[in-house]
Amino acid sequence: MAKPLQIVVTGANRGLGLEIVRQLLARGEHVIATTRTGVIAPDSPLAALAQDRLRVHACDVSQPETIAAFAQAIVAQPLGGLINNAGVWGDAQSVDNLDFAEAAAMYQINALAPLQLSLALRPALARSKGKILHITSGLASISDNTSGGNYGYRMSKAALNMMSKSLALDLASDGILSAVIEPGWAKTDMGGPNAPTEVADSVRGVIAQYDGLALHNNGAYLSYRGGTMAW
Ligand SMILES: NC(=O)c1ccc[n+]([C@@H]2O[C@H](COP(=O)([O-])OP(=O)(O)OC[C@H]3O[C@@H](n4cnc5c(N)ncnc54)[C@H](OP(=O)(O)O)[C@@H]3O)[C@@H](O)[C@H]2O)c1
């Protein structure tokens, strides 16, 4: 019997990544969840999801060599999809108080790491004509930028959007699809308690768009609400 296709989810120990793993497992998917260390405390929410369809690996996406090592460990396995979810926000992002080192670190995690991981897993995704969904943000939209600020985050996610579009074009001949999705403003550590969107609702929308990713919307800037965002 053929081995089942697995879906890789990065940044899976909390927030949207954890809920993506939870909802994928609930419908019977096989999931490779990554966390910064790969070490799961027995009382952690990811530990509570433990079962034979879930495997956890270390992948610190701030470290290119760690990304390479993780990809090397799984690239021979059957992969149906990759959800590049791990991401960071910044503290000093205003025009009057801008931390360039923080912005550079954000660029590595939010933009370069998803590209590196996508390319490193390309052989596995090509074998199964897999999908790559990158979690972007509404703050990446240039046409929707009416408030300025948030330099490092906006720039890194806009770069992620551009990367995904190029990847959609470059990997189409391998049968691999790539799109970005904004998950709404969701109640996670990053989104904060005042965010209007429940994590489960955000992730339901993200997974529906993952399922709907096909040739007709390859390369799109998707919204968890359905449909697409203005670039
Ligand atoms: N929540 C929102 O309102 C919102 C809105 C738009 C976009 N997003 C995007 O959605 C994604 C998930 O965000 P979230 O709200 O769930 O954020 P979160 O609650 O802050 O969780 C972020 C996740 O990314 C992981 N991560 C950060 N740096 C990492 C690294 N160097 N290596 C490995 N993992 C790392 C974190 O792991 P650790 O626990 O080890 O730090 C955590 O699992 C992000 O890409 C974010 O930009 C969120």
PDBQT file of the ligand as one rigid body, heavy atoms in Angstrom, charges set to zero:
ROOT
HETATM    1  N1  LIG A 301      -2.289  36.476  14.503  1.00  0.00    +0.000 N 
HETATM    2  C1  LIG A 301      -2.516  37.360  13.555  1.00  0.00    +0.000 C 
HETATM    3  O1  LIG A 301      -3.374  38.237  13.712  1.00  0.00    +0.000 OA
HETATM    4  C2  LIG A 301      -1.769  37.280  12.261  1.00  0.00    +0.000 A 
HETATM    5  C3  LIG A 301      -2.158  38.190  11.262  1.00  0.00    +0.000 A 
HETATM    6  C4  LIG A 301      -1.519  38.132  10.032  1.00  0.00    +0.000 A 
HETATM    7  C5  LIG A 301      -0.529  37.190   9.822  1.00  0.00    +0.000 A 
HETATM    8  N2  LIG A 301      -0.156  36.329  10.802  1.00  0.00    +0.000 N 
HETATM    9  C6  LIG A 301       0.895  35.353  10.494  1.00  0.00    +0.000 C 
HETATM   10  O2  LIG A 301       0.455  34.067  10.863  1.00  0.00    +0.000 OA
HETATM   11  C7  LIG A 301       1.582  33.247  11.208  1.00  0.00    +0.000 C 
HETATM   12  C8  LIG A 301       1.345  32.636  12.583  1.00  0.00    +0.000 C 
HETATM   13  O3  LIG A 301       1.207  33.722  13.501  1.00  0.00    +0.000 OA
HETATM   14  P1  LIG A 301       0.588  33.559  14.951  1.00  0.00    +0.000 P 
HETATM   15  O4  LIG A 301      -0.395  34.633  15.114  1.00  0.00    +0.000 OA
HETATM   16  O5  LIG A 301       0.224  32.158  15.206  1.00  0.00    +0.000 OA
HETATM   17  O6  LIG A 301       1.886  33.973  15.814  1.00  0.00    +0.000 OA
HETATM   18  P2  LIG A 301       2.418  33.468  17.218  1.00  0.00    +0.000 P 
HETATM   19  O7  LIG A 301       1.282  33.104  18.084  1.00  0.00    +0.000 OA
HETATM   20  O8  LIG A 301       3.379  34.504  17.648  1.00  0.00    +0.000 OA
HETATM   21  O9  LIG A 301       3.197  32.114  16.818  1.00  0.00    +0.000 OA
HETATM   22  C9  LIG A 301       4.318  32.204  15.968  1.00  0.00    +0.000 C 
HETATM   23  C10 LIG A 301       4.821  30.817  15.692  1.00  0.00    +0.000 C 
HETATM   24  O10 LIG A 301       5.995  30.956  14.850  1.00  0.00    +0.000 OA
HETATM   25  C11 LIG A 301       7.055  30.258  15.503  1.00  0.00    +0.000 C 
HETATM   26  N3  LIG A 301       8.367  30.841  15.226  1.00  0.00    +0.000 N 
HETATM   27  C12 LIG A 301       8.773  32.112  15.362  1.00  0.00    +0.000 A 
HETATM   28  N4  LIG A 301      10.090  32.218  15.107  1.00  0.00    +0.000 NA
HETATM   29  C13 LIG A 301      10.511  30.955  14.821  1.00  0.00    +0.000 A 
HETATM   30  C14 LIG A 301      11.767  30.405  14.495  1.00  0.00    +0.000 A 
HETATM   31  N5  LIG A 301      12.884  31.151  14.421  1.00  0.00    +0.000 N 
HETATM   32  N6  LIG A 301      11.842  29.087  14.220  1.00  0.00    +0.000 NA
HETATM   33  C15 LIG A 301      10.737  28.300  14.310  1.00  0.00    +0.000 A 
HETATM   34  N7  LIG A 301       9.523  28.763  14.634  1.00  0.00    +0.000 NA
HETATM   35  C16 LIG A 301       9.429  30.083  14.891  1.00  0.00    +0.000 A 
HETATM   36  C17 LIG A 301       6.754  30.375  16.981  1.00  0.00    +0.000 C 
HETATM   37  O11 LIG A 301       7.541  29.447  17.704  1.00  0.00    +0.000 OA
HETATM   38  P3  LIG A 301       8.122  29.788  19.189  1.00  0.00    +0.000 P 
HETATM   39  O12 LIG A 301       7.012  29.490  20.146  1.00  0.00    +0.000 OA
HETATM   40  O13 LIG A 301       9.302  28.895  19.341  1.00  0.00    +0.000 OA
HETATM   41  O14 LIG A 301       8.483  31.239  19.196  1.00  0.00    +0.000 OA
HETATM   42  C18 LIG A 301       5.271  30.085  16.971  1.00  0.00    +0.000 C 
HETATM   43  O15 LIG A 301       5.035  28.704  16.845  1.00  0.00    +0.000 OA
HETATM   44  C19 LIG A 301       2.793  34.158  11.141  1.00  0.00    +0.000 C 
HETATM   45  O16 LIG A 301       3.450  33.992   9.905  1.00  0.00    +0.000 OA
HETATM   46  C20 LIG A 301       2.198  35.551  11.242  1.00  0.00    +0.000 C 
HETATM   47  O17 LIG A 301       3.008  36.535  10.664  1.00  0.00    +0.000 OA
HETATM   48  C21 LIG A 301      -0.759  36.358  12.024  1.00  0.00    +0.000 A 
ENDROOT
TORSDOF 0
